[in-house]
Amino acid sequence: MTARRTAALGAAGLATAALLALTGCDSENQDEARTEKETASAYVEALNARDADALAKLGRPGDQGAQKEARDIVAREGGRGVKVQNVAVNHEFGPDFADVVIRGTDGKGRDYRHRLTLERTGKTWYVPLGSAPGTPKPSSATTRS
């Protein structure tokens, strides 16, 4: 291969990589399709592993406070060794919202039941964690007349 051709191929490769990065098509930024049941199973796996980072990744990208909420959930509910036996999915409020009931047993053999609400964007189901950017916090102040 000539030096000129090698340089041309190298430049083409750099241009392709730059284009993929700019369009968000690199493998790290690309959302993978995930069903309701896959999302629910990943939720339980993150809890069992006490992995707040994995739980936060199930939230919508860019939501504010997702990491903190994931840590709070893991601290409260994590490490129980849940074995999922059934995931029931209901779409009562439309095709982009799912009410999921996870049933199974915990590490001590006790019945486990957890209700989870999911939201869909594109082909991926997310656990709503935190709040969307720009969403005002509800006011806790009250006034009396």
MDAnalysis code that builds the backbone (N, CA, C; Angstrom):
import MDAnalysis as mda
import numpy as np

u = mda.Universe.empty(435, n_residues=145, atom_resindex=np.repeat(np.arange(145), 3), trajectory=True)
u.add_TopologyAttr("name", ["N", "CA", "C"] * 145)
u.add_TopologyAttr("resid", np.arange(1, 146))
u.add_TopologyAttr("resname", ["MET", "THR", "ALA", "ARG", "ARG", "THR", "ALA", "ALA", "LEU", "GLY", "ALA", "ALA", "GLY", "LEU", "ALA", "THR", "ALA", "ALA", "LEU", "LEU", "ALA", "LEU", "THR", "GLY", "CYS", "ASP", "SER", "GLU", "ASN", "GLN", "ASP", "GLU", "ALA", "ARG", "THR", "GLU", "LYS", "GLU", "THR", "ALA", "SER", "ALA", "TYR", "VAL", "GLU", "ALA", "LEU", "ASN", "ALA", "ARG", "ASP", "ALA", "ASP", "ALA", "LEU", "ALA", "LYS", "LEU", "GLY", "ARG", "PRO", "GLY", "ASP", "GLN", "GLY", "ALA", "GLN", "LYS", "GLU", "ALA", "ARG", "ASP", "ILE", "VAL", "ALA", "ARG", "GLU", "GLY", "GLY", "ARG", "GLY", "VAL", "LYS", "VAL", "GLN", "ASN", "VAL", "ALA", "VAL", "ASN", "HIS", "GLU", "PHE", "GLY", "PRO", "ASP", "PHE", "ALA", "ASP", "VAL", "VAL", "ILE", "ARG", "GLY", "THR", "ASP", "GLY", "LYS", "GLY", "ARG", "ASP", "TYR", "ARG", "HIS", "ARG", "LEU", "THR", "LEU", "GLU", "ARG", "THR", "GLY", "LYS", "THR", "TRP", "TYR", "VAL", "PRO", "LEU", "GLY", "SER", "ALA", "PRO", "GLY", "THR", "PRO", "LYS", "PRO", "SER", "SER", "ALA", "THR", "THR", "ARG", "SER"])
u.atoms.positions = np.array([
    [0.844, -1.159, 0.000],
    [0.000, 0.000, 0.000],
    [0.904, 1.241, 0.000],
    [0.538, 2.217, -0.776],
    [1.347, 3.432, -0.822],
    [1.049, 4.308, 0.378],
    [1.993, 5.196, 0.664],
    [1.818, 6.120, 1.795],
    [0.619, 7.031, 1.561],
    [0.412, 7.422, 0.315],
    [-0.715, 8.304, -0.017],
    [-2.047, 7.596, 0.253],
    [-2.145, 6.327, -0.154],
    [-3.385, 5.563, 0.056],
    [-3.615, 5.304, 1.546],
    [-2.571, 4.985, 2.297],
    [-2.671, 4.776, 3.735],
    [-3.172, 6.035, 4.423],
    [-2.636, 7.183, 4.023],
    [-3.076, 8.451, 4.611],
    [-4.532, 8.722, 4.282],
    [-4.949, 8.405, 3.048],
    [-6.342, 8.628, 2.642],
    [-7.287, 7.730, 3.438],
    [-6.906, 6.470, 3.621],
    [-7.739, 5.557, 4.402],
    [-7.800, 5.992, 5.858],
    [-6.679, 6.446, 6.408],
    [-6.658, 6.934, 7.789],
    [-7.558, 8.147, 7.965],
    [-7.511, 9.061, 7.002],
    [-8.359, 10.258, 7.061],
    [-9.828, 9.874, 6.963],
    [-10.146, 8.911, 6.099],
    [-11.534, 8.465, 5.962],
    [-12.016, 7.829, 7.260],
    [-11.155, 7.059, 7.911],
    [-11.523, 6.436, 9.189],
    [-11.775, 7.474, 10.262],
    [-10.916, 8.492, 10.319],
    [-11.117, 9.574, 11.296],
    [-12.399, 10.330, 11.023],
    [-12.685, 10.587, 9.766],
    [-13.916, 11.301, 9.412],
    [-15.142, 10.487, 9.802],
    [-15.100, 9.180, 9.588],
    [-16.229, 8.323, 9.960],
    [-16.420, 8.301, 11.471],
    [-15.316, 8.187, 12.215],
    [-15.408, 8.187, 13.679],
    [-15.962, 9.511, 14.187],
    [-15.515, 10.615, 13.601],
    [-16.012, 11.930, 14.011],
    [-17.501, 12.053, 13.716],
    [-17.924, 11.579, 12.555],
    [-19.342, 11.646, 12.193],
    [-20.183, 10.813, 13.155],
    [-19.720, 9.622, 13.489],
    [-20.457, 8.783, 14.433],
    [-20.555, 9.447, 15.797],
    [-19.481, 10.063, 16.254],
    [-19.498, 10.731, 17.559],
    [-20.444, 11.921, 17.543],
    [-20.436, 12.684, 16.464],
    [-21.308, 13.861, 16.377],
    [-22.783, 13.495, 16.291],
    [-23.092, 12.384, 15.638],
    [-24.490, 11.994, 15.481],
    [-24.979, 11.114, 16.613],
    [-24.096, 10.796, 17.563],
    [-24.519, 9.983, 18.704],
    [-24.666, 8.519, 18.370],
    [-24.013, 8.073, 17.322],
    [-24.154, 6.682, 16.899],
    [-23.032, 5.796, 17.406],
    [-22.192, 6.309, 18.274],
    [-21.175, 5.427, 18.824],
    [-21.824, 4.485, 19.810],
    [-21.176, 3.365, 20.079],
    [-21.823, 2.311, 20.863],
    [-22.121, 2.742, 22.290],
    [-21.349, 3.667, 22.866],
    [-21.604, 4.070, 24.242],
    [-22.838, 4.953, 24.388],
    [-23.151, 5.755, 23.369],
    [-24.269, 6.682, 23.476],
    [-25.558, 6.154, 22.871],
    [-25.496, 5.058, 22.197],
    [-26.675, 4.551, 21.513],
    [-27.554, 3.775, 22.491],
    [-28.832, 4.180, 22.552],
    [-29.771, 3.460, 23.413],
    [-30.079, 2.106, 22.793],
    [-30.053, 1.089, 23.615],
    [-30.427, -0.233, 23.155],
    [-31.908, -0.428, 23.415],
    [-32.577, -1.117, 22.507],
    [-33.982, -1.438, 22.732],
    [-34.053, -2.333, 23.968],
    [-35.028, -2.044, 24.831],
    [-35.178, -2.820, 26.064],
    [-36.666, -2.922, 26.347],
    [-37.164, -4.138, 26.516],
    [-38.578, -4.360, 26.789],
    [-38.900, -4.045, 28.242],
    [-40.182, -4.040, 28.543],
    [-40.623, -3.807, 29.915],
    [-40.068, -4.881, 30.848],
    [-40.147, -6.137, 30.422],
    [-39.687, -7.248, 31.263],
    [-38.173, -7.222, 31.433],
    [-37.443, -6.865, 30.388],
    [-35.990, -6.757, 30.506],
    [-35.606, -5.631, 31.467],
    [-36.344, -4.527, 31.407],
    [-36.080, -3.404, 32.300],
    [-36.373, -3.791, 33.743],
    [-37.479, -4.491, 33.970],
    [-37.834, -4.936, 35.321],
    [-36.785, -5.914, 35.859],
    [-36.318, -6.827, 35.027],
    [-35.286, -7.782, 35.458],
    [-33.979, -7.072, 35.769],
    [-33.603, -6.083, 34.943],
    [-32.387, -5.315, 35.193],
    [-32.512, -4.504, 36.481],
    [-33.714, -4.029, 36.781],
    [-33.981, -3.292, 38.020],
    [-33.705, -4.191, 39.231],
    [-34.235, -5.412, 39.188],
    [-34.035, -6.352, 40.294],
    [-32.557, -6.746, 40.402],
    [-31.901, -6.965, 39.267],
    [-30.472, -7.310, 39.290],
    [-29.655, -6.192, 39.944],
    [-29.968, -4.939, 39.608],
    [-29.254, -3.803, 40.205],
    [-29.501, -3.747, 41.704],
    [-30.734, -4.002, 42.128],
    [-31.031, -4.011, 43.566],
    [-30.284, -5.136, 44.266],
    [-30.334, -6.331, 43.702],
    [-29.654, -7.476, 44.313],
    [-28.159, -7.211, 44.465],
    [-27.568, -6.563, 43.461],
    [-26.138, -6.286, 43.483],
    [-25.808, -5.020, 44.272],
    [-26.829, -4.324, 44.749],
    [-26.657, -3.041, 45.436],
    [-25.836, -2.088, 44.569],
    [-26.183, -2.061, 43.269],
    [-25.444, -1.300, 42.268],
    [-26.255, -0.079, 41.833],
    [-26.023, 1.048, 42.518],
    [-26.768, 2.278, 42.218],
    [-26.451, 2.793, 40.819],
    [-25.227, 2.589, 40.339],
    [-24.878, 3.044, 38.991],
    [-25.684, 2.289, 37.940],
    [-25.802, 0.970, 38.103],
    [-26.588, 0.181, 37.154],
    [-28.056, 0.584, 37.204],
    [-28.555, 0.855, 38.395],
    [-29.945, 1.291, 38.533],
    [-30.141, 2.652, 37.869],
    [-29.225, 3.577, 38.081],
    [-29.341, 4.910, 37.477],
    [-29.329, 4.832, 35.953],
    [-28.616, 3.870, 35.389],
    [-28.573, 3.708, 33.923],
    [-29.905, 3.250, 33.355],
    [-30.794, 2.768, 34.204],
    [-32.129, 2.378, 33.740],
    [-33.050, 3.593, 33.631],
    [-32.610, 4.726, 34.160],
    [-33.374, 5.966, 34.057],
    [-33.152, 6.624, 32.709],
    [-34.014, 7.596, 32.386],
    [-33.863, 8.330, 31.125],
    [-32.581, 9.148, 31.162],
    [-31.823, 9.144, 30.071],
    [-30.605, 9.952, 30.011],
    [-30.936, 11.431, 30.230],
    [-30.123, 12.087, 31.047],
    [-30.287, 13.513, 31.262],
    [-31.205, 13.907, 32.396],
    [-31.904, 12.957, 32.996],
    [-32.790, 13.311, 34.098],
    [-31.970, 13.742, 35.307],
    [-32.401, 14.811, 35.943],
    [-31.692, 15.362, 37.094],
    [-32.057, 14.598, 38.360],
    [-31.064, 14.275, 39.139],
    [-31.297, 13.607, 40.414],
    [-31.446, 12.098, 40.314],
    [-31.249, 11.522, 39.132],
    [-31.423, 10.072, 38.966],
    [-30.420, 9.289, 39.805],
    [-29.188, 9.750, 39.835],
    [-28.146, 9.044, 40.583],
    [-28.468, 9.029, 42.075],
    [-28.889, 10.169, 42.610],
    [-29.232, 10.249, 44.030],
    [-30.428, 9.353, 44.350],
    [-31.448, 9.408, 43.514],
    [-32.623, 8.570, 43.757],
    [-32.257, 7.089, 43.665],
    [-31.389, 6.730, 42.718],
    [-30.953, 5.334, 42.599],
    [-30.222, 4.893, 43.867],
    [-29.348, 5.758, 44.400],
    [-28.646, 5.420, 45.653],
    [-29.632, 5.230, 46.798],
    [-30.645, 6.100, 46.871],
    [-31.648, 5.989, 47.929],
    [-32.432, 4.678, 47.822],
    [-32.808, 4.309, 46.615],
    [-33.570, 3.068, 46.406],
    [-32.722, 1.858, 46.788],
    [-31.461, 1.847, 46.360],
    [-30.566, 0.726, 46.674],
    [-30.345, 0.629, 48.180],
    [-30.179, 1.768, 48.841],
    [-29.980, 1.752, 50.298],
    [-31.209, 1.198, 51.012],
    [-32.371, 1.488, 50.487],
    [-33.623, 1.085, 51.129],
    [-34.019, -0.351, 50.781],
    [-33.791, -0.759, 49.521],
    [-34.343, -2.036, 49.054],
    [-33.319, -3.026, 48.524],
    [-32.053, -2.648, 48.480],
    [-31.049, -3.480, 47.830],
    [-30.559, -4.648, 48.661],
    [-29.919, -5.591, 47.968],
    [-29.254, -6.708, 48.622],
    [-30.156, -7.786, 49.167],
    [-31.358, -7.898, 48.668],
    [-32.297, -8.894, 49.222],
    [-32.229, -10.243, 48.533],
    [-31.459, -10.358, 47.462],
    [-31.338, -11.653, 46.790],
    [-32.639, -12.129, 46.154],
    [-33.357, -11.228, 45.520],
    [-34.657, -11.557, 44.931],
    [-34.487, -12.428, 43.696],
    [-35.288, -13.490, 43.643],
    [-35.374, -14.345, 42.463],
    [-36.737, -14.107, 41.844],
    [-36.737, -13.560, 40.631],
    [-37.979, -13.211, 39.936],
    [-38.651, -14.469, 39.413],
    [-39.945, -14.594, 39.714],
    [-40.729, -15.717, 39.212],
    [-41.691, -15.275, 38.122],
    [-42.165, -14.012, 38.209],
    [-43.146, -13.531, 37.250],
    [-43.062, -12.014, 37.144],
    [-43.210, -11.518, 35.920],
    [-43.302, -10.082, 35.671],
    [-44.574, -9.862, 34.856],
    [-45.551, -9.180, 35.473],
    [-46.812, -8.889, 34.791],
    [-46.789, -7.434, 34.330],
    [-47.166, -7.202, 33.060],
    [-47.114, -5.869, 32.469],
    [-48.521, -5.441, 32.064],
    [-48.884, -4.199, 32.426],
    [-50.188, -3.642, 32.089],
    [-49.958, -2.271, 31.452],
    [-50.690, -1.992, 30.372],
    [-50.588, -0.713, 29.662],
    [-51.895, 0.068, 29.770],
    [-52.398, 0.226, 30.952],
    [-53.680, 0.895, 31.178],
    [-53.667, 2.358, 30.735],
    [-52.526, 3.033, 30.850],
    [-52.476, 4.464, 30.553],
    [-51.830, 4.775, 29.213],
    [-51.838, 3.854, 28.296],
    [-51.310, 4.089, 26.961],
    [-50.092, 3.242, 26.657],
    [-49.677, 3.260, 25.394],
    [-48.592, 2.375, 24.959],
    [-47.205, 2.773, 25.463],
    [-47.035, 4.003, 25.938],
    [-45.715, 4.450, 26.386],
    [-45.542, 4.440, 27.897],
    [-46.526, 3.896, 28.607],
    [-46.454, 3.775, 30.064],
    [-46.810, 2.351, 30.436],
    [-46.065, 1.792, 31.367],
    [-46.327, 0.414, 31.785],
    [-46.341, 0.335, 33.306],
    [-47.324, -0.367, 33.812],
    [-47.387, -0.701, 35.224],
    [-46.908, -2.150, 35.310],
    [-45.803, -2.366, 36.007],
    [-45.180, -3.684, 36.063],
    [-45.235, -4.198, 37.493],
    [-45.678, -5.433, 37.655],
    [-45.674, -6.077, 38.966],
    [-44.679, -7.226, 38.901],
    [-43.680, -7.136, 39.775],
    [-42.630, -8.151, 39.852],
    [-42.937, -9.033, 41.052],
    [-42.995, -10.341, 40.820],
    [-43.242, -11.296, 41.910],
    [-42.109, -12.305, 41.944],
    [-41.757, -12.681, 43.150],
    [-40.706, -13.663, 43.324],
    [-40.519, -13.973, 44.789],
    [-39.305, -14.418, 45.120],
    [-38.956, -14.686, 46.514],
    [-37.624, -14.019, 46.802],
    [-37.447, -13.602, 48.060],
    [-36.168, -12.994, 48.426],
    [-35.211, -14.092, 48.886],
    [-34.009, -13.700, 49.266],
    [-32.975, -14.652, 49.662],
    [-33.339, -15.490, 50.870],
    [-34.340, -15.056, 51.667],
    [-34.781, -15.811, 52.835],
    [-36.027, -16.640, 52.552],
    [-36.417, -16.697, 51.266],
    [-37.569, -17.498, 50.883],
    [-38.914, -16.809, 51.072],
    [-38.913, -15.564, 51.461],
    [-40.160, -14.821, 51.651],
    [-40.681, -14.316, 50.318],
    [-42.006, -14.200, 50.243],
    [-42.624, -13.661, 49.031],
    [-42.164, -12.228, 48.799],
    [-41.933, -11.910, 47.542],
    [-41.520, -10.565, 47.142],
    [-42.493, -10.080, 46.088],
    [-43.002, -8.869, 46.274],
    [-43.888, -8.239, 45.296],
    [-43.516, -6.780, 45.230],
    [-43.270, -6.304, 44.007],
    [-42.893, -4.906, 43.826],
    [-43.594, -4.363, 42.583],
    [-44.192, -3.193, 42.741],
    [-44.843, -2.527, 41.616],
    [-43.907, -1.431, 41.116],
    [-43.755, -1.367, 39.806],
    [-42.836, -0.438, 39.175],
    [-43.539, 0.204, 37.986],
    [-43.422, 1.508, 37.864],
    [-43.972, 2.218, 36.716],
    [-42.830, 2.496, 35.753],
    [-43.038, 2.222, 34.477],
    [-42.024, 2.438, 33.455],
    [-42.553, 3.391, 32.389],
    [-41.639, 4.082, 31.726],
    [-41.982, 4.973, 30.616],
    [-41.129, 4.588, 29.421],
    [-41.719, 4.712, 28.217],
    [-40.994, 4.343, 27.005],
    [-40.652, 5.579, 26.192],
    [-39.425, 5.588, 25.693],
    [-38.990, 6.563, 24.714],
    [-38.376, 5.759, 23.584],
    [-38.941, 5.870, 22.404],
    [-38.470, 5.055, 21.282],
    [-38.746, 3.595, 21.559],
    [-37.701, 2.783, 21.511],
    [-37.844, 1.343, 21.750],
    [-37.307, 0.928, 23.108],
    [-37.044, 1.908, 23.970],
    [-36.435, 1.603, 25.265],
    [-37.357, 2.007, 26.398],
    [-37.515, 1.117, 27.353],
    [-38.306, 1.369, 28.562],
    [-37.373, 1.837, 29.675],
    [-37.799, 2.866, 30.386],
    [-36.990, 3.473, 31.443],
    [-37.731, 3.474, 32.767],
    [-36.944, 3.418, 33.843],
    [-37.467, 3.604, 35.192],
    [-37.391, 5.106, 35.466],
    [-38.519, 5.763, 35.733],
    [-38.444, 7.203, 36.004],
    [-37.709, 7.472, 37.321],
    [-36.542, 8.064, 37.200],
    [-35.722, 8.419, 38.354],
    [-35.407, 9.905, 38.246],
    [-35.480, 10.620, 39.337],
    [-35.190, 12.044, 39.303],
    [-36.283, 12.796, 38.570],
    [-35.898, 13.845, 37.845],
    [-36.872, 14.629, 37.083],
    [-36.237, 15.091, 35.784],
    [-37.087, 15.375, 34.814],
    [-36.609, 15.850, 33.520],
    [-35.959, 17.220, 33.692],
    [-34.942, 17.526, 32.897],
    [-34.296, 18.836, 33.011],
    [-35.323, 19.958, 32.823],
    [-35.204, 20.973, 33.662],
    [-36.101, 22.119, 33.545],
    [-37.440, 21.954, 34.231],
    [-37.682, 20.787, 34.847],
    [-38.942, 20.557, 35.548],
    [-38.871, 21.249, 36.898],
    [-39.786, 22.177, 37.161],
    [-39.720, 22.870, 38.454],
    [-40.069, 21.931, 39.596],
    [-39.411, 22.156, 40.731],
    [-39.719, 21.379, 41.922],
    [-41.048, 21.875, 42.477],
    [-41.893, 20.988, 42.973],
    [-43.137, 21.442, 43.566],
    [-42.862, 22.263, 44.820],
    [-43.637, 23.278, 44.995],
    [-43.447, 24.146, 46.155],
    [-44.049, 23.488, 47.384],
    [-43.321, 23.561, 48.496],
    [-43.846, 22.996, 49.727],
    [-44.425, 24.103, 50.608],
    [-44.306, 25.343, 50.137],
    [-44.828, 26.463, 50.927],
    [-46.351, 26.518, 50.842],
    [-46.954, 26.866, 51.932],
    [-48.409, 27.034, 51.943],
    [-48.726, 28.415, 52.482],
    [-49.794, 28.978, 51.997],
    [-50.231, 30.277, 52.498],
    [-51.685, 30.168, 52.909],
    [-52.030, 30.902, 53.920],
    [-53.417, 30.916, 54.382],
    [-53.934, 32.324, 54.289],
    [-55.160, 32.438, 53.839],
    [-55.757, 33.768, 53.726],
    [-56.599, 34.072, 54.907],
])
